[in-house]
Amino acid sequence: MSDKSTEFLYKYLNNASPTGFESTGQQIWLDYIKPYIEEQIIDVYGTAVGVIGPGQEYKVVIEAHSDEISWFVNYISDDGYIHVRRNGGSDAAIAPSMRVNLHTAKGVVKGVFGWPAIHVRDTAKDQVPKVHELFIDVGASKKDEVFEMGIHVGTVATFADGLDEMNGRYYVGRALDNRMGGFMIAEVARMLHENNVRLPFTLYVVNAVQEEIGLRGAEMISRRLKPDLAIVTDVTHDTQSPMYNKKEQGDLKSGNGPVICYGPAVQNNLRDLLIKVADEKKIPFQRQAVSRSTGTDTDSFAYSTEGVASALISLPLKYMHTTVEMVHKEDVKNVIQLMYDVLLSLKGDEDFRYIK
């Protein structure tokens, strides 16, 4: 990566973009890719699209999602404690003692998820906290003081942790799911521009909103763009650390390459093209099987309009939906390279139908 790429990565990952409130992250993303695209599309809910080679008949999408899990303020007690509900798949088990940022019209307010000390708990009966048991302390002593800070019901809170690196091999932080995907598709756009590639189709580089609450941003933009094919990137579970069951979750490992998905939403002929390109370019990859759905924006693209040939390239990730999500640098590099090489392999007239 260039120094500019690294600067963008840290700025983008350290910014908060909770589901439904992604606009600041989307602006950072658009500012970075602007030199590498010819047009941009932004829909009413904030999905951002960079367009390369506009106006051509055949249309291809590469896609990631921009939003991160978070919390909504749900109730403020008379003595100034803030109770929450989930915005996306936020994990109550990791919340106690975590620092949070509450995003208000007056700016960011610092807070912490408090928790009773071990001395006063019956540890024999300890269990994972329920969401309704969680509370945020912002140092206020009464409700009116909380209001004066700009906090109200509906204010969004995100965990405060930022991006770091570990052992020279891993990126570690919150919201790598899936802003690392947004970074990777932006790097594909950069490589196409810097290598003076002229694609025989229109490429839409899509950074979708609201994936964490049901793939909603992809659902909206897929209907608008009506592409001929879509290649989606998201994260999947590294299953090597303790407490994973490989018989249930598969045998996937960070550092062993991108994960190519098998499942009903994945168009088999397009998937086989990904594998063919990976083999030809000697890009390591892994395989994963899913059941009814991929659980990613792939599903929204596959089943939109009259059906879109769609495939999923996943990035192995440790500790999903925590503040210490980890991805291997080599996997990031290889996902970027695979998407780039697949785009170069397309002629712009592919017909992926099983029966012709």
N, C-alpha and C positions, 0 to 999 in steps of 0.2 A: 504494500500500500504506500501511496505517497504521503508526505507530511500533511497535505490538505485533507486526504482521506481520513487520517487518524484524528485530526482536529475535528472534523465533522462527526466522526464516530462518537467521540467523547461528549461533544456538545449535544448531539441528538439523543444519546442514551441517558445523559444526566438531566435532560429536560423531562418534566412531568407531562404525560398525555393520557389522562384517565379516560375511560370509555365515555363518549358523549362530549368530551371537552378536549379534543385532540388538536385544536387549531394552532397552538404555539409550536408543537412538534411538527405539524404539517408545514408550517412556514419555514422552519429550519430546513426541512427536507427539500422543499421547493427551491429555496435559495441555493442549496448545494447543487441540485441537478439542472438548474436553469441554463448554465452554459452548454449543457449536453443535449438539450431538447429543442424542438422548434415551436411547439405550442404547449399550452397547459389547459387542463380541464379541472374545475373544482365544483363538486356538486353541493347541493343545499345543506347536506349534513357534514361536509368537510372532507370527503374522500378526494385525494389529490392524484392527478394523472399527468405524467409527462408524455408528450406525443413526439415520436421520432418517425420521419417520413410520412407526414399526414397525406390523406387523400387517396391512398392506394386501395385497391379492391379487397385484397386479403388482409385480415386484421389479426394480430397476435397480441396477447397479454402476458406480461410477467407481473406477478403480484405478491404483495405481503400485506400485513395489517399493522396499523400504527398505534393502536390503543393498548393501554395497560390496565390491569385490575386495580381497584381502589375501594374506597369506602365513602358512603354518604352519611352526613350528619342526619340522624333520625329523631333525636330527642335531646333536649338540654335540661338538666335538672336544676332545681332552685339553687343548689349549692355549686353550680358551675361545671358539673361533669357532663361530658358529651357522650351520648350513646349512638351507635352506628348501625347501618345495615350494609350488606355487600353491594358493590357495583362491579359485576363480573364475579369470577370464581376466587375471591379473596379468601385466604386461609386463616380461620380464627385461631388455629393451633400455634401459629408463629407470631401472632400479634402482641401478646403481653411483653412489655419492656421495650417494644420497638418505638423509634422516633418517627414522627409523621410531620408532613407539611399540609396545612389546611389552606386551600386556595380560595382567597376572598377577593372581593372587588378592591379592597384596600391593600392587597398584596398577600404574601405568604405569612401565615401565623404558625409558629412552631408549637408542637405538642408531643405528648408521649402516650402510648397505651400503658396505663398503670395496671398494677396487679398486686394483690395482697402478699406480704412477705411470707417466706416459707415458715417462719416462726409461728405464725398465727393460723396456718392451714393444717388440716388433718391430711398429711401427705399420703396416708394409706388409702384415702378416698379421692386423691387427685385424679382428674380426668381432663380430656381436651375441653377447653372452654367453649361454651356456646356463644354464638354471635351476640345474643341479647345480654350476655354477661360482660362483654367488653366495654371499656370506657376510655375516653381520651381526656387527659388532663392538660389544660393550656395555662395553668397557673392562676386560674380565676377562682374567686371565692363566692361568686353569685352569678345567676343567669344574665343579669343586665351587663355585667362585665364582659361576658362572652359576646353578647350582642354588640357591644361597643368595639370589639375587635373586628367586627365585620362577619362574624360567624353566625349562621342561621341554619335552620333545617334545609337540607339540600346542598349545603357546602360540601365540596369533595375533599377528601384527605388521601394522600399517597404516602407510602413509605419513603423515608428520606435517603436511603442508601444510594450510592452512585457506582459508576463503573470503575473497576480495578483490573489488575492482571495478576496471575498467579503462576509461579514457577516457569515463567517465560513461555508457557504453552496455552494458558486459558484466559479468556475474558470472564470476569465474575461481576455480577451486579443484579439489580432489579430490572425488569422489563426487557431483558434480552428476548423474551417472548412478547412481541415479535418485532421489536424495533431493530434487532439484528437483521431480520429479513428486509426491513426497509433500507437498511444500510447496504445489504448485498445487492438488491435490485438497482440501487443508485450507482453502485460500482460497475454493474453491467453497463448502464447507460454511459458512464464515464469511459469505459474501455472501448465501446463502440465509437464514441466521438474521437477519442485520442488516436484510434487506429484507422480513422477515416473510412469506416465501414458504411456502405450504402445498402440497406436491406431491401429486398424485393417485396416488401409488405409494410404496412403501417404497424409500428410497435407502440403499444400503450404500456407505460411503466406505471403500475397502479399501486398506490399506497392507501389501503382501504381503512375506514373507521369501523368501530363497533363490532369487531369480530368476537370479542369476549362475552357478548351477551346474545349470541345467536347468528353470527356471520352476516349481520344486517347491512353493513356498508358494501360488501361484495355483492350482496343480493341486489342492491339498488344500482350499482355502477355496471354490473354485468348486463342488465336489461338496457342500459343506455348505450353501451359500447357495442353490444352484439358481436363479439369477436368470433373468429373461426376456430381458434384454439387458445387455451390458457395454461400457463405453467405457473403454479403457485408454490411459494416457499413459506414454510412455517417451521416450528420446532417439534421434536418428538422426544420421548423419554430415552435417555441413556439408562440402561437397565443393569449396570454393573455394580452400583453401590449397594450397600446392605438394604434389606427389606423389599427389594424388587424380586418378583417371581418371573423368571425368564419363560416358564411354560405358559404364563398368562400374557406377559408384556412383550415377549420376543427377546432376542439376544442382540442388543444394539450397544455400540461402544463409541464414545467420543474419541476422535482421532482416527477412526477407521473409515471416514469418508461420509459423503451425503447418503441419505436414506431414500431409496426409491420405493414408493408405496404401491401395493396391490390392493384393490378393492373395487366394489361396483361403480363408484363414482369416477374411478380412474379409467380413462380410455386406453384399452390395451395396446392399440397400435402406436399411440403417442408414447405410452410408457416404454414400449420396446424400442422406440427411437431414442429415448433418453439413455437406455442401456447400451444401445449400439454406439452412440457417441461417446459414452463413458469408456467403453472398451477400446474404441479406436484411439481416443486421446489419453488412454492409460490413467484415467481418473478413478481412484478407488471409490467404491460405493457399497452400500449395504441394502438389504431388502427387508421390507416390513409388510405384514398382512393386517388389514383392518376388517371390521365386520360390516355393519350396515352403512356406516359413513366414515369419512376420514376425520370428522370433527374440525375441519379447517375450511377456509374459504373455497377450497377445491369444490366442495359440495354445492355451493351457491353458483359457481360458474358452470359446473357440469349440468345442472338442472335448470338453468335459466333459458329464456326464450324457447327455441326448439331443440335445445341441447347443444352444448359446446364441448368439443374434445378437450379434456382437461387432464392434467397430471400434477403430481405433488412431489416436490423435492424437499425433504425434511432435513433440518439441522439437529443432530443429537445434542441434547441438553440435559444437564443434571439439575435436580432440585427445582422442578417447574413450579411456578407461582410462589416462590420464595424471594427473598432479597439477595440470595447468593446463587442465582442461576449461573451455570457454568457452560461455556462452549469452547471447543478446541479451535485454536487459530487456524490449523490446517484444514479443518472442516469448513470454516468460513471461506477460506481461500478456494477450496474445491467446489463448494456450492456455486460461488461466483463464476468459476471457470466452466463448470458444467452448463449453467444457464447460457453463458456467452457462446460456448461452442455449439450448443443446440440451436441457438438463433442463427448462427452462421451456416448451419446445415440445412436450414429450411429454404425452399425455393419459392414459396409464396403461392403454391397451387396445390398443396397437400389435401388429399381426400382420405380421411382416416376411417371412413365407414367400414364396418365389418363385411357387409354384403353390398355389392355394387351391381 
